[in-house]
Amino acid sequence: MIIRTAREQDLPGFLGLAAQVEHWFGPMVADPGFTRAVRQSIGAGTALVASEESSSGLLGAVLFGAPPPVHHVHWLVVSDGARGRGVGSALLSDAFRRWVRGPATVEVVTFGADHPGAVASGARVFYERLGFTPAEPAAPGPEGGSRQVYRRHVA
C-alpha cells in the first residue's frame, strides 16, 4: 500500500469512495460543495490517498485540516473492499507524521452512539483504537443522524 498526497487526477477516486458511504453521510457525489472541498484540500496539499501499486483505484482517502494547534479530520473513507486492512490507520498515521506537532489536538466528528452507521461502519471503535476519546455531541449529519466529536491530544 502506498500513501501519498492526492492529485487532481484522484478526484474520480474520491467521488467513488464518497458513493460508497452516501447512505451514511448523505449526498456527496453530485454535491458541488463536496467536489470543491476535495479540490481545495488537494490544492492545499492536505488530502492524502491510499492505493496499491497494481491498481489505479483508491483504497481510501482523508481530507485533513492542518492548521495547529487544533487539527481536523474533515473526511476519512476506506473503500468497502479494503476495510479492516489498516488503510484508515495508515492514512491517519501519515497525516499525523506530516502535520501534527505537539502539543496539539486532533478532532473528528463521527457517528453518535445511536446512529445506525456507528456499529456498521466501525468508525467509533476505529477512532478509539487510535487514541481518540468521545467528547461533546455535534450537529446532526446531513441525513439527520446524530454525530459526536472525538478528540485526541498529542503531547
C-alpha atoms as an extended CHARMM CRD file, in Angstrom:
* protein
*
       155  EXT
         1         1  MET       CA              0.0000000000        0.0000000000        0.0000000000  PROA      1               0.0000000000
         2         2  ILE       CA              1.1840000000        3.4960000000       -0.8630000000  PROA      2               0.0000000000
         3         3  ILE       CA              0.0980000000        6.6500000000        0.9790000000  PROA      3               0.0000000000
         4         4  ARG       CA              0.6820000000        9.8350000000       -0.9920000000  PROA      4               0.0000000000
         5         5  THR       CA             -0.5190000000       13.3900000000       -1.3640000000  PROA      5               0.0000000000
         6         6  ALA       CA             -3.6330000000       13.4960000000       -3.5250000000  PROA      6               0.0000000000
         7         7  ARG       CA             -3.5630000000       14.9590000000       -7.0330000000  PROA      7               0.0000000000
         8         8  GLU       CA             -6.3080000000       16.4480000000       -9.1960000000  PROA      8               0.0000000000
         9         9  GLN       CA             -6.4210000000       13.1470000000      -11.1390000000  PROA      9               0.0000000000
        10        10  ASP       CA             -7.6020000000       11.4690000000       -7.9250000000  PROA      10              0.0000000000
        11        11  LEU       CA            -10.9250000000       13.3630000000       -7.9010000000  PROA      11              0.0000000000
        12        12  PRO       CA            -12.8460000000       10.4760000000       -9.5640000000  PROA      12              0.0000000000
        13        13  GLY       CA            -11.4400000000        8.1540000000       -6.8850000000  PROA      13              0.0000000000
        14        14  PHE       CA            -12.6870000000       10.4910000000       -4.1420000000  PROA      14              0.0000000000
        15        15  LEU       CA            -16.1220000000       10.5090000000       -5.7570000000  PROA      15              0.0000000000
        16        16  GLY       CA            -16.0690000000        6.7180000000       -5.9820000000  PROA      16              0.0000000000
        17        17  LEU       CA            -15.2970000000        6.4650000000       -2.2690000000  PROA      17              0.0000000000
        18        18  ALA       CA            -17.9980000000        9.0330000000       -1.4820000000  PROA      18              0.0000000000
        19        19  ALA       CA            -20.5590000000        6.9780000000       -3.4220000000  PROA      19              0.0000000000
        20        20  GLN       CA            -19.8570000000        4.0200000000       -1.1270000000  PROA      20              0.0000000000
        21        21  VAL       CA            -20.8110000000        5.9550000000        2.0240000000  PROA      21              0.0000000000
        22        22  GLU       CA            -23.5930000000        8.2860000000        0.9020000000  PROA      22              0.0000000000
        23        23  HSD       CA            -26.1310000000        6.1220000000        2.7360000000  PROA      23              0.0000000000
        24        24  TRP       CA            -24.4400000000        7.2400000000        5.9860000000  PROA      24              0.0000000000
        25        25  PHE       CA            -23.3860000000       10.7980000000        5.1390000000  PROA      25              0.0000000000
        26        26  GLY       CA            -25.9430000000       11.9950000000        2.6260000000  PROA      26              0.0000000000
        27        27  PRO       CA            -25.3610000000       13.0040000000       -0.9950000000  PROA      27              0.0000000000
        28        28  MET       CA            -21.7980000000       13.9640000000       -1.8500000000  PROA      28              0.0000000000
        29        29  VAL       CA            -21.0440000000       12.7730000000       -5.3750000000  PROA      29              0.0000000000
        30        30  ALA       CA            -23.4020000000       15.2610000000       -7.0420000000  PROA      30              0.0000000000
        31        31  ASP       CA            -22.7690000000       17.9760000000       -4.4380000000  PROA      31              0.0000000000
        32        32  PRO       CA            -20.5930000000       20.7600000000       -5.9080000000  PROA      32              0.0000000000
        33        33  GLY       CA            -19.6230000000       21.7780000000       -2.3610000000  PROA      33              0.0000000000
        34        34  PHE       CA            -18.0690000000       18.3740000000       -1.7260000000  PROA      34              0.0000000000
        35        35  THR       CA            -16.1400000000       18.4700000000       -5.0000000000  PROA      35              0.0000000000
        36        36  ARG       CA            -14.9740000000       21.9980000000       -4.1850000000  PROA      36              0.0000000000
        37        37  ALA       CA            -13.8080000000       20.9000000000       -0.7090000000  PROA      37              0.0000000000
        38        38  VAL       CA            -11.8470000000       17.9770000000       -2.1800000000  PROA      38              0.0000000000
        39        39  ARG       CA            -10.2330000000       20.2370000000       -4.7910000000  PROA      39              0.0000000000
        40        40  GLN       CA             -9.3410000000       22.8290000000       -2.1350000000  PROA      40              0.0000000000
        41        41  SER       CA             -7.7670000000       20.1590000000        0.0600000000  PROA      41              0.0000000000
        42        42  ILE       CA             -5.8270000000       18.7790000000       -2.8990000000  PROA      42              0.0000000000
        43        43  GLY       CA             -4.6420000000       22.2880000000       -3.7920000000  PROA      43              0.0000000000
        44        44  ALA       CA             -3.5850000000       22.9570000000       -0.1990000000  PROA      44              0.0000000000
        45        45  GLY       CA             -1.7200000000       19.6410000000       -0.0490000000  PROA      45              0.0000000000
        46        46  THR       CA             -3.8340000000       18.3890000000        2.8740000000  PROA      46              0.0000000000
        47        47  ALA       CA             -5.5250000000       15.4730000000        1.0980000000  PROA      47              0.0000000000
        48        48  LEU       CA             -3.9470000000       12.0300000000        1.2220000000  PROA      48              0.0000000000
        49        49  VAL       CA             -4.8440000000        8.8620000000       -0.6530000000  PROA      49              0.0000000000
        50        50  ALA       CA             -4.0280000000        5.1990000000       -0.1850000000  PROA      50              0.0000000000
        51        51  SER       CA             -3.5950000000        2.9830000000       -3.2180000000  PROA      51              0.0000000000
        52        52  GLU       CA             -1.9720000000       -0.2320000000       -4.3140000000  PROA      52              0.0000000000
        53        53  GLU       CA              0.8260000000       -0.1260000000       -6.8540000000  PROA      53              0.0000000000
        54        54  SER       CA             -1.0010000000       -2.5950000000       -9.0760000000  PROA      54              0.0000000000
        55        55  SER       CA             -4.2850000000       -0.6610000000       -9.1970000000  PROA      55              0.0000000000
        56        56  SER       CA             -5.4650000000        2.7630000000      -10.2540000000  PROA      56              0.0000000000
        57        57  GLY       CA             -8.3550000000        2.7260000000       -7.7410000000  PROA      57              0.0000000000
        58        58  LEU       CA             -8.1590000000        4.2510000000       -4.2860000000  PROA      58              0.0000000000
        59        59  LEU       CA             -8.2560000000        2.1420000000       -1.1470000000  PROA      59              0.0000000000
        60        60  GLY       CA             -9.0200000000        5.1850000000        0.9620000000  PROA      60              0.0000000000
        61        61  ALA       CA             -8.6170000000        8.9240000000        1.3520000000  PROA      61              0.0000000000
        62        62  VAL       CA             -8.5050000000       11.6130000000        4.0100000000  PROA      62              0.0000000000
        63        63  LEU       CA             -9.0790000000       15.3710000000        3.9810000000  PROA      63              0.0000000000
        64        64  PHE       CA             -7.0830000000       16.8140000000        6.8730000000  PROA      64              0.0000000000
        65        65  GLY       CA             -7.1750000000       20.3050000000        8.3650000000  PROA      65              0.0000000000
        66        66  ALA       CA             -3.6120000000       21.0740000000        9.2380000000  PROA      66              0.0000000000
        67        67  PRO       CA             -3.5150000000       24.4880000000       10.9750000000  PROA      67              0.0000000000
        68        68  PRO       CA             -2.2630000000       23.9200000000       14.5480000000  PROA      68              0.0000000000
        69        69  PRO       CA             -2.8990000000       23.6080000000       17.4000000000  PROA      69              0.0000000000
        70        70  VAL       CA             -6.3320000000       22.0550000000       16.6840000000  PROA      70              0.0000000000
        71        71  HSD       CA             -6.2660000000       19.8340000000       13.6200000000  PROA      71              0.0000000000
        72        72  HSD       CA             -9.3560000000       18.3190000000       11.9980000000  PROA      72              0.0000000000
        73        73  VAL       CA            -10.0230000000       15.0760000000       10.1820000000  PROA      73              0.0000000000
        74        74  HSD       CA            -12.6020000000       16.5260000000        7.8020000000  PROA      74              0.0000000000
        75        75  TRP       CA            -13.3110000000       13.3120000000        5.9080000000  PROA      75              0.0000000000
        76        76  LEU       CA            -11.8610000000        9.7990000000        6.0460000000  PROA      76              0.0000000000
        77        77  VAL       CA            -13.2280000000        6.9340000000        3.9800000000  PROA      77              0.0000000000
        78        78  VAL       CA            -11.8700000000        3.4720000000        3.2570000000  PROA      78              0.0000000000
        79        79  SER       CA            -13.3010000000        1.5120000000        0.3490000000  PROA      79              0.0000000000
        80        80  ASP       CA            -15.6590000000       -1.3580000000        1.1260000000  PROA      80              0.0000000000
        81        81  GLY       CA            -13.1520000000       -3.9680000000       -0.0480000000  PROA      81              0.0000000000
        82        82  ALA       CA            -10.2360000000       -2.5290000000        1.9480000000  PROA      82              0.0000000000
        83        83  ARG       CA            -11.8540000000       -2.0900000000        5.3650000000  PROA      83              0.0000000000
        84        84  GLY       CA            -10.1320000000       -3.9170000000        8.1920000000  PROA      84              0.0000000000
        85        85  ARG       CA             -6.7650000000       -3.9430000000        6.3730000000  PROA      85              0.0000000000
        86        86  GLY       CA             -5.1440000000       -0.9790000000        8.1480000000  PROA      86              0.0000000000
        87        87  VAL       CA             -5.8210000000        1.5830000000        5.4070000000  PROA      87              0.0000000000
        88        88  GLY       CA             -7.5090000000        4.1460000000        7.6670000000  PROA      88              0.0000000000
        89        89  SER       CA             -4.8170000000        3.7820000000       10.3170000000  PROA      89              0.0000000000
        90        90  ALA       CA             -2.0970000000        4.2300000000        7.7030000000  PROA      90              0.0000000000
        91        91  LEU       CA             -3.7610000000        7.3700000000        6.3260000000  PROA      91              0.0000000000
        92        92  LEU       CA             -4.0550000000        8.9500000000        9.7770000000  PROA      92              0.0000000000
        93        93  SER       CA             -0.5540000000        7.8840000000       10.7770000000  PROA      93              0.0000000000
        94        94  ASP       CA              0.8250000000        9.6190000000        7.6900000000  PROA      94              0.0000000000
        95        95  ALA       CA             -1.2840000000       12.7340000000        8.3440000000  PROA      95              0.0000000000
        96        96  PHE       CA             -0.0140000000       12.9090000000       11.9360000000  PROA      96              0.0000000000
        97        97  ARG       CA              3.5810000000       12.4550000000       10.7550000000  PROA      97              0.0000000000
        98        98  ARG       CA              3.2340000000       15.2470000000        8.1890000000  PROA      98              0.0000000000
        99        99  TRP       CA              1.2590000000       17.8570000000       10.0910000000  PROA      99              0.0000000000
       100       100  VAL       CA              0.7890000000       17.2640000000       13.8120000000  PROA      100             0.0000000000
       101       101  ARG       CA              3.3610000000       18.6190000000       16.2500000000  PROA      101             0.0000000000
       102       102  GLY       CA              2.5960000000       18.5690000000       19.9520000000  PROA      102             0.0000000000
       103       103  PRO       CA              1.2020000000       19.9950000000       21.9400000000  PROA      103             0.0000000000
       104       104  ALA       CA             -1.8220000000       19.7150000000       19.6910000000  PROA      104             0.0000000000
       105       105  THR       CA             -5.3020000000       18.2970000000       19.4460000000  PROA      105             0.0000000000
       106       106  VAL       CA             -6.8470000000       16.3530000000       16.5890000000  PROA      106             0.0000000000
       107       107  GLU       CA            -10.6330000000       16.3190000000       16.2940000000  PROA      107             0.0000000000
       108       108  VAL       CA            -13.0200000000       14.3670000000       14.1410000000  PROA      108             0.0000000000
       109       109  VAL       CA            -16.8000000000       14.3180000000       14.0180000000  PROA      109             0.0000000000
       110       110  THR       CA            -18.1840000000       10.8120000000       13.6550000000  PROA      110             0.0000000000
       111       111  PHE       CA            -21.4440000000        8.9770000000       14.2440000000  PROA      111             0.0000000000
       112       112  GLY       CA            -23.2590000000        9.3400000000       17.5230000000  PROA      112             0.0000000000
       113       113  ALA       CA            -23.6740000000        6.1580000000       19.5670000000  PROA      113             0.0000000000
       114       114  ASP       CA            -27.3130000000        5.7820000000       18.4490000000  PROA      114             0.0000000000
       115       115  HSD       CA            -26.6220000000        6.2190000000       14.7100000000  PROA      115             0.0000000000
       116       116  PRO       CA            -27.1100000000        3.0410000000       12.6160000000  PROA      116             0.0000000000
       117       117  GLY       CA            -23.7110000000        3.6410000000       10.9980000000  PROA      117             0.0000000000
       118       118  ALA       CA            -21.9010000000        3.7380000000       14.3480000000  PROA      118             0.0000000000
       119       119  VAL       CA            -21.5850000000       -0.0370000000       14.5300000000  PROA      119             0.0000000000
       120       120  ALA       CA            -21.8890000000       -0.9350000000       10.8480000000  PROA      120             0.0000000000
       121       121  SER       CA            -19.0490000000        1.3830000000        9.8200000000  PROA      121             0.0000000000
       122       122  GLY       CA            -16.8700000000        0.6380000000       12.8290000000  PROA      122             0.0000000000
       123       123  ALA       CA            -15.9320000000        4.3390000000       12.9380000000  PROA      123             0.0000000000
       124       124  ARG       CA            -16.2630000000        4.8600000000       16.6940000000  PROA      124             0.0000000000
       125       125  VAL       CA            -14.2100000000        1.7610000000       17.5370000000  PROA      125             0.0000000000
       126       126  PHE       CA            -11.6650000000        2.7300000000       14.8560000000  PROA      126             0.0000000000
       127       127  TYR       CA            -11.0570000000        6.1600000000       16.3930000000  PROA      127             0.0000000000
       128       128  GLU       CA            -10.9990000000        4.8140000000       19.9440000000  PROA      128             0.0000000000
       129       129  ARG       CA             -8.3230000000        2.2780000000       18.9660000000  PROA      129             0.0000000000
       130       130  LEU       CA             -6.2420000000        5.1900000000       17.6580000000  PROA      130             0.0000000000
       131       131  GLY       CA             -6.4270000000        7.0000000000       20.9970000000  PROA      131             0.0000000000
       132       132  PHE       CA             -9.3560000000        9.3330000000       20.3120000000  PROA      132             0.0000000000
       133       133  THR       CA            -11.9210000000        9.7720000000       23.0710000000  PROA      133             0.0000000000
       134       134  PRO       CA            -15.5990000000       10.6490000000       22.7510000000  PROA      134             0.0000000000
       135       135  ALA       CA            -16.3770000000       14.2710000000       23.5640000000  PROA      135             0.0000000000
       136       136  GLU       CA            -19.3740000000       16.5570000000       23.1190000000  PROA      136             0.0000000000
       137       137  PRO       CA            -22.2610000000       15.9470000000       20.7000000000  PROA      137             0.0000000000
       138       138  ALA       CA            -22.0090000000       17.6510000000       17.3170000000  PROA      138             0.0000000000
       139       139  ALA       CA            -24.6670000000       18.9380000000       14.9360000000  PROA      139             0.0000000000
       140       140  PRO       CA            -26.6380000000       16.1880000000       13.1700000000  PROA      140             0.0000000000
       141       141  GLY       CA            -25.3410000000       14.9410000000        9.8330000000  PROA      141             0.0000000000
       142       142  PRO       CA            -26.9600000000       15.9110000000        6.5220000000  PROA      142             0.0000000000
       143       143  GLU       CA            -29.1250000000       12.7890000000        6.6690000000  PROA      143             0.0000000000
       144       144  GLY       CA            -30.3400000000       13.8020000000       10.1430000000  PROA      144             0.0000000000
       145       145  GLY       CA            -28.3610000000       11.2290000000       12.1390000000  PROA      145             0.0000000000
       146       146  SER       CA            -26.5710000000       12.0170000000       15.3770000000  PROA      146             0.0000000000
       147       147  ARG       CA            -22.9010000000       12.9820000000       15.4320000000  PROA      147             0.0000000000
       148       148  GLN       CA            -20.2400000000       13.2320000000       18.1170000000  PROA      148             0.0000000000
       149       149  VAL       CA            -16.8430000000       14.8800000000       18.3540000000  PROA      149             0.0000000000
       150       150  TYR       CA            -13.9100000000       12.5650000000       19.0480000000  PROA      150             0.0000000000
       151       151  ARG       CA            -10.6860000000       14.1490000000       20.2520000000  PROA      151             0.0000000000
       152       152  ARG       CA             -7.0670000000       13.0770000000       20.6130000000  PROA      152             0.0000000000
       153       153  HSD       CA             -4.4880000000       15.1170000000       22.4830000000  PROA      153             0.0000000000
       154       154  VAL       CA             -0.8840000000       14.9500000000       21.2750000000  PROA      154             0.0000000000
       155       155  ALA       CA              1.8720000000       15.8600000000       23.7310000000  PROA      155             0.0000000000
